[in-house]
């Protein structure tokens, strides 16, 4: 096992400040983000870098904090697959890479939490992830849509999320209630 470098410690501090506590999940996100930063990518001010994540666990907070990919900017896309897979698209250089956690790299649960974090942060990403170049096919740029007031609850709702039901314009929750 390698020693945890100063840069990695600083990245972990920043990720923990965003996430709220230290845990192996955040360490996974730090390891992913460090790989992305070390391979020609920068913190995303706008939508230059897009992250497509296949889980909603703590690792995603590390990625958001360190890479600037967020739901609000539209450059963080969540696919609810429950997998530790992370695909990144760099719109500037038109390159894409996918990191997938290897089954063999699940950190031994018998190790203490601190030891698991240390093991992750002191390792090379290649030790834990299958890393592969993928075709450059990023999601669309974020779109701004008008809001339409739901005829049932009165909430302004993004037009692309409005559903028609009995000549009424409904938000998704109201549509689901009315369509039962």
N, C-alpha and C positions, 0 to 999 in steps of 0.2 A: 504494500500500500504506500502511495506517495504521501508527502506532506501537503497539507492544505496551504495554498499560496495566499499571499496578502490580497491580491486582486479578487480571488474567489471568496475570501472572508468578507471583503467589502461588498461584493455582489449579494452575498447571503444577508448581510446586515440590511441592505436596501430592500431586499425582498421581504424579510421578516417585518420590517417597519410597515410595509404596505399590507402584508397578510395578517399581522397581529401576534403571531407566535412562531416558534421554531418547531419544525417537524420534518420528517423524511420527504413528505410530498413537496414542500417548498424547496428542499434540496434537489429534488428531481428537476423542478422548474429552473433552478439556478444552473444546474448542469446542462440542460437543454439551451438555455439562453446564452450561457458562456460559449458553447459550441457555435451558436449562430453569430455572436459578436466576434468570435475569433476567426470566422470564415467570411469576412468581407461585408458584414451587415452592421448597420448602426441603429441606435435608438430611433424609432419611427416617430417623426414629428407629425406627419399627416398619415398618408396611406402608402408610403413607400414600401413598407414591409407588412405583409399580411400573414397572420398565424391562423391555421385551421387546426383546432384541437378536438380530440375525440373523447374528451372526458370533462367533468366539471369538478375535479378534485383540486387540492391545494397547489399542485404543480402549476396550474394555470395562473395563479396569482403571481408566482415568481416570474413567469413569462411576461405577464402584463407590466409588472413593475420595472423589469430590466430591459424590455424591448419596446415598450410604448405601444403595444398592440392592445386595443381596448374595444369593448362593444360600442361605446359612444362614438368613436371615430369610424367604426365599421370595418376595422382591420383586424378584428378578432372574431372568428367564426367558430361557433360551437356545434359539433356534431355529437349527439348524445349516444355514443356507441359503448361507453364504459371502457375504452382502451387508452393506454398511455402511448398514443401516437400523436405526433406533432408535425404538421407540414407547414413550411414557410415559403412564401413567394416574395421575391425581391423585384418590385416593379421597375427599379432603376436599371439593374443589370440583367433582368429577365431570366433569373436563375431560380430554381426551386429545389428544396431538399426535404426529405421526410426522415424523422427520427422515431423509431418504434422500439419501445422497451422490450428487451429480449426476455423470454420466459426464464432463462437461466440466471438472469440478473436480479430477480426479486431478492431484496436484501433479507438475510436471515433474521426471522422474527425473534430468535433466541438472543440476538444481540440487543443491548440496551438501545433506547431511542437515540441517545447521543452517539453511540458507536455506529449506528446505521447512518446517521447524518454525516459523521466523519468519513465513513467508508465511501459514501456517495461523493462528497465534496473533494475527496483526495484522489478520485479516480479519473481516468480519461473517459469522455463520453462514449467512445468506441467500446469500452468495457461493458457498458450497460445497454447501449442502443445499437440496433441495426440502423445504419445510416446510408441512405440511398438518394441519388439524384432522381428527381421525378420530372415529368414533362411540365413546362411552364404553362399552366392553365389556371390562373388565379381567379377568384371570385370577382364579380363585378365591383366597381367602385361603389362606395356608399351612395345611396340615393336619398334625396330629401323629397318627401311627398306631403301633399296637403292633408289637413285633418278634416274629418267629417264627424259631425256630432251623432252619436248613437241615438236612434229614435226611442230606445227603451230606457237607458240609464242616464243619457245626457253627457256622457264622457266624450271629449274630443278624441278621435281615434285615427291613426294613420290610414289613409285611403286604401292602401294595399291590404289592410287587415279587416276591412269592412265586408260583411256578408249580407246578402239580400235574402229576406225571408218575408213572405206575404206582403210584398211591396214596401218593406221597412228596411232601413239601413241599420245593421246591428254590428256591435263589436263582437269579437269571438266569444267571450263569456256569455253575453246575452243571447247570441245565436245558439249556443249549446243548450242553454236553458229552454229556449223557445222550441228547439228542434227535438226535444225529448219525446 
